[in-house]
Amino acid sequence: MKLISHWREYVAEAIALGIFMLSAALFTTVLEHYRSPLPSLVPDPFTRRALMGVAMGLTASAIIYSPIGARSGAHMNPSVTLAFARLGRVARTDALIYIVAQFAGGLVGMLVAHGVLGELLAEPAVEFVATRPGNAGELAAVAGELAISFLVMSVLLRVAAHPRTMRWTGAVAGVLVMLNITFEAPLSGMSMNPARSLAPAVLSGHYDGLWIYFIVPPLAMIAAADLFKRRAPAMPCAKLNHATNIRCIFCGHEPHADNVCITT
């Protein structure tokens, strides 16, 4: 059965977001918790946010280029999976199980973080790495999530759609994460990801503004996919890292085959 044969991809996708969430919790604690020396050494909030952006951008790229990311394609985000499904690059059943895996992986990652960090994770400066609207309010958060979600998906599709640039997709994704955390996070917490936002909300019990992250990023990324589909000369595979030595459940690529997994 096809679904049973895809279990490695589903598990890898869950692990990928779990690692990302654990990393976010660890880096936030180091950079923001009052018991850490970093807030005193780096008192400027913008500089600390930039450091967080670098840390999470490198984390995202590392996951994408890792064997785990090469196996699943490293969506790590229901919005990304839905956008690729909109382009016809992910089968509906695979998309559904990927999304379930992402939510499960995000929650497990936060549970592991809580087990490692304990009460440190609940301190106001860390606050379970929750994504919430900033001081500018929910409307600004909606605008921020809309802009970064649409931009990120648009850029990644264009980079992934060309054989000359597709290998740089993971690096570009990391740079975008870095820039968005540095500059957009004060508006919305920089989520773009329902699974990334739900896990901290479950642990903290605070669900204010959660609707933004469940509605805006998926719609924005699907809109980016629709626009790309009308203008693009080629359609990329649904993997952000299309390693030739690992099979692809989306385009049928087998290890050491010659196909590049881009269609016109």
C-alpha positions as CSV (number, residue, x, y, z in Angstrom):
1,M,0.0,0.0,0.0
2,K,1.4,3.4,-1.0
3,L,0.6,5.1,2.3
4,I,2.4,2.5,4.3
5,S,5.4,2.7,2.0
6,H,5.6,6.5,2.6
7,W,5.9,6.2,6.4
8,R,9.6,7.2,6.4
9,E,8.7,10.5,4.8
10,Y,5.9,11.2,7.2
11,V,8.1,10.4,10.2
12,A,10.9,12.5,8.8
13,E,8.5,15.5,8.4
14,A,7.4,15.2,12.0
15,I,11.0,15.0,13.2
16,A,12.0,18.1,11.1
17,L,9.5,20.4,12.7
18,G,10.1,18.9,16.1
19,I,13.8,19.8,15.9
20,F,12.9,23.3,14.7
21,M,10.7,23.9,17.7
22,L,13.2,22.5,20.1
23,S,15.9,24.7,18.6
24,A,13.6,27.8,18.9
25,A,12.9,27.1,22.5
26,L,16.6,26.6,23.3
27,F,17.8,29.7,21.4
28,T,15.1,31.9,22.9
29,T,15.9,30.8,26.4
30,V,19.6,31.5,25.9
31,L,19.0,34.9,24.3
32,E,16.1,36.2,26.4
33,H,15.9,34.5,29.8
34,Y,17.0,36.6,32.7
35,R,19.2,33.8,34.1
36,S,21.2,33.8,30.9
37,P,24.2,36.1,30.5
38,L,23.2,37.0,27.0
39,P,20.6,39.7,27.8
40,S,23.2,41.6,29.8
41,L,26.0,41.1,27.3
42,V,23.7,42.1,24.4
43,P,21.2,44.6,25.9
44,D,19.8,45.8,22.6
45,P,16.6,43.9,21.7
46,F,17.0,44.3,18.0
47,T,20.5,42.8,18.1
48,R,19.3,39.8,20.1
49,R,16.4,39.4,17.6
50,A,18.9,39.5,14.8
51,L,21.0,36.8,16.6
52,M,17.8,34.7,17.0
53,G,17.2,35.2,13.3
54,V,20.7,33.9,12.4
55,A,20.3,31.0,14.7
56,M,16.9,29.9,13.4
57,G,17.9,30.6,9.8
58,L,20.9,28.3,10.1
59,T,18.7,25.8,11.9
60,A,16.1,25.8,9.1
61,S,18.8,25.4,6.4
62,A,20.6,22.6,8.4
63,I,17.3,20.7,8.7
64,I,16.5,21.1,5.0
65,Y,19.9,19.9,3.9
66,S,20.0,17.1,6.4
67,P,19.1,13.5,5.6
68,I,15.8,14.1,7.4
69,G,15.0,17.1,5.2
70,A,16.1,15.3,2.1
71,R,13.8,12.4,2.9
72,S,10.6,14.5,3.5
73,G,11.4,17.6,1.5
74,A,11.3,19.7,4.8
75,H,8.1,21.5,4.4
76,M,7.8,21.8,8.2
77,N,4.7,23.8,7.6
78,P,1.1,23.0,6.7
79,S,1.0,26.2,4.7
80,V,3.8,25.0,2.5
81,T,2.3,21.6,2.0
82,L,-1.1,23.1,1.0
83,A,0.7,25.4,-1.5
84,F,2.4,22.5,-3.2
85,A,-0.8,20.5,-3.1
86,R,-2.5,23.5,-4.9
87,L,0.1,23.2,-7.6
88,G,-0.7,19.5,-8.0
89,R,2.7,18.4,-6.7
90,V,1.5,16.6,-3.5
91,A,-1.3,14.0,-3.5
92,R,-4.2,14.8,-1.3
93,T,-3.6,11.9,1.1
94,D,0.1,12.6,1.4
95,A,-0.7,16.3,2.1
96,L,-3.2,15.3,4.8
97,I,-0.7,13.0,6.6
98,Y,2.1,15.5,6.2
99,I,0.0,18.1,7.9
100,V,-0.9,15.7,10.7
101,A,2.8,14.8,11.1
102,Q,3.7,18.5,11.2
103,F,1.3,19.2,14.0
104,A,2.4,16.1,15.9
105,G,6.1,16.9,15.4
106,G,5.7,20.5,16.6
107,L,3.9,19.4,19.7
108,V,6.4,16.7,20.5
109,G,9.3,19.1,19.9
110,M,7.8,21.5,22.5
111,L,7.2,18.7,25.0
112,V,10.8,17.7,24.7
113,A,11.8,21.4,25.1
114,H,9.7,21.6,28.2
115,G,11.3,18.4,29.5
116,V,14.7,19.9,29.0
117,L,14.1,23.5,30.1
118,G,11.3,23.0,32.6
119,E,10.1,26.2,34.2
120,L,12.6,28.3,32.2
121,L,10.3,27.8,29.2
122,A,7.3,29.4,31.0
123,E,9.1,32.6,32.0
124,P,7.6,35.7,30.4
125,A,10.7,36.5,28.4
126,V,10.5,33.0,26.8
127,E,6.8,32.4,27.0
128,F,6.9,28.9,25.4
129,V,8.2,30.7,22.2
130,A,4.6,31.6,21.4
131,T,3.7,33.6,18.3
132,R,1.3,36.4,19.3
133,P,0.3,39.8,17.8
134,G,2.7,42.5,18.9
135,N,1.9,45.9,20.4
136,A,0.6,47.2,17.0
137,G,-2.4,44.8,17.4
138,E,-4.0,42.0,15.4
139,L,-4.5,44.0,12.2
140,A,-0.8,44.6,12.0
141,A,-0.1,40.9,12.7
142,V,-2.4,39.9,9.9
143,A,-0.6,42.3,7.5
144,G,2.7,41.0,8.6
145,E,1.8,37.3,8.3
146,L,0.2,38.0,4.9
147,A,3.3,39.7,3.6
148,I,6.0,37.3,4.8
149,S,4.0,34.2,3.9
150,F,3.3,35.3,0.4
151,L,6.8,36.5,-0.1
152,V,8.5,33.4,1.2
153,M,6.4,31.0,-0.9
154,S,6.8,33.1,-4.0
155,V,10.6,33.3,-3.7
156,L,11.1,29.6,-2.8
157,L,9.0,28.5,-5.8
158,R,11.0,30.6,-8.2
159,V,14.3,29.3,-6.8
160,A,13.2,25.7,-6.7
161,A,11.8,25.8,-10.3
162,H,15.1,26.3,-12.0
163,P,17.8,23.5,-12.3
164,R,20.6,26.1,-11.8
165,T,19.2,27.5,-8.6
166,M,17.2,24.6,-7.0
167,R,20.1,23.4,-4.9
168,W,20.1,26.8,-3.2
169,T,16.5,26.6,-2.1
170,G,17.4,25.6,1.5
171,A,19.9,28.4,1.8
172,V,17.4,30.9,0.6
173,A,14.8,29.6,3.0
174,G,17.3,30.1,5.8
175,V,18.0,33.7,4.8
176,L,14.3,34.4,4.6
177,V,13.7,33.0,8.1
178,M,16.6,35.1,9.4
179,L,15.2,38.3,7.8
180,N,11.7,37.7,8.9
181,I,12.6,37.1,12.5
182,T,14.8,40.1,12.6
183,F,12.4,42.6,11.1
184,E,8.8,41.2,11.1
185,A,8.7,39.3,14.5
186,P,7.6,42.5,16.4
187,L,4.4,42.5,14.4
188,S,3.2,38.9,14.6
189,G,6.0,36.8,16.2
190,M,6.9,35.5,12.7
191,S,5.0,32.3,12.4
192,M,3.8,31.6,8.8
193,N,3.0,28.2,10.2
194,P,-0.1,26.9,12.0
195,A,1.7,23.9,13.5
196,R,4.5,26.1,14.8
197,S,2.0,28.4,16.5
198,L,-0.3,25.7,17.9
199,A,2.3,23.8,19.9
200,P,3.3,26.7,22.2
201,A,-0.3,27.7,22.6
202,V,-1.2,24.2,23.8
203,L,1.6,24.2,26.4
204,S,0.9,27.7,27.6
205,G,-2.9,27.5,27.4
206,H,-3.0,30.9,25.7
207,Y,-4.8,30.9,22.4
208,D,-5.2,34.7,21.8
209,G,-4.6,35.6,18.2
210,L,-4.2,31.9,17.1
211,W,-6.8,32.3,14.4
212,I,-4.4,34.6,12.5
213,Y,-1.8,31.8,12.1
214,F,-4.3,29.2,11.1
215,I,-6.0,31.4,8.4
216,V,-3.5,34.0,7.0
217,P,-0.4,32.0,6.2
218,P,-2.2,29.1,4.4
219,L,-4.2,31.5,2.3
220,A,-1.2,33.7,1.5
221,M,0.9,30.7,0.4
222,I,-1.9,29.3,-1.7
223,A,-2.3,32.7,-3.3
224,A,1.5,32.7,-4.1
225,A,1.2,29.3,-5.6
226,D,-1.8,30.4,-7.8
227,L,0.1,33.4,-9.1
228,F,3.3,31.3,-9.7
229,K,1.3,28.7,-11.6
230,R,-0.1,31.3,-14.0
231,R,3.3,32.8,-14.8
232,A,5.9,30.1,-14.3
233,P,7.5,28.3,-17.3
234,A,8.3,25.3,-15.1
235,M,6.9,23.6,-12.0
236,P,9.2,22.5,-9.2
237,C,9.0,19.3,-7.2
238,A,7.5,19.6,-3.7
239,K,10.9,19.1,-2.0
240,L,13.0,22.0,-0.7
241,N,16.0,19.6,-0.9
242,H,15.8,17.2,-3.8
243,A,18.7,14.9,-3.1
244,T,19.4,12.5,-5.9
245,N,20.3,9.7,-3.5
246,I,16.9,9.6,-1.9
247,R,13.5,8.7,-3.4
248,C,10.8,11.3,-3.9
249,I,7.2,10.3,-3.2
250,F,6.0,13.5,-5.0
251,C,7.6,13.1,-8.4
252,G,8.5,9.5,-8.4
253,H,12.3,10.1,-8.5
254,E,14.4,7.1,-7.6
255,P,18.0,7.2,-6.3
256,H,20.6,7.8,-9.0
257,A,18.0,8.5,-11.7
258,D,18.7,11.3,-14.1
259,N,15.4,13.2,-13.9
260,V,15.6,16.7,-12.3
261,C,12.0,16.7,-11.1
262,I,11.0,20.0,-12.8
263,T,8.1,19.9,-15.2
264,T,6.9,22.5,-17.8
